[in-house]
Amino acid sequence: MGRAGAALLFVGLGVAPASAHDWYQGLRNPAGELCCGVRDCAPVAECVVEGREGIVHRGVCVAIPADRLVPMPSPDGRAHLCTRPHPTLGERIVCVILPGSA
């Protein structure tokens, strides 16, 4: 499928190809660290682990670190996770944005 076909597909689905997740840009966690760009963030499922609010990351329910929870609700009503590569952990959580969190 060519670029024009992909753009039409996105329009047909009601999703803008470039702006669907532009709201991640400039977002910071409570520690002041930039969350990420479009490639580092994605919607995730919510869960409960040990009585705490969590998110599903790589198939595992993990508790949300308080210093990574962005104090604003996600604009699309879904939970989102932003990660970055880490030399020993493989990947680390940078930001979590929940629907209705504030």
Secondary structure, DSSP 8 states (H G I E B T S, - for coil): --HHHHHHHHHHHT--TTTTTGGGTT-B-TTS-B---TTTEEEE-EEEETTEEEEEETTEEEE--GGGB-SS--TTSSEEEEEEEETTTEEEEEEEE-TT--
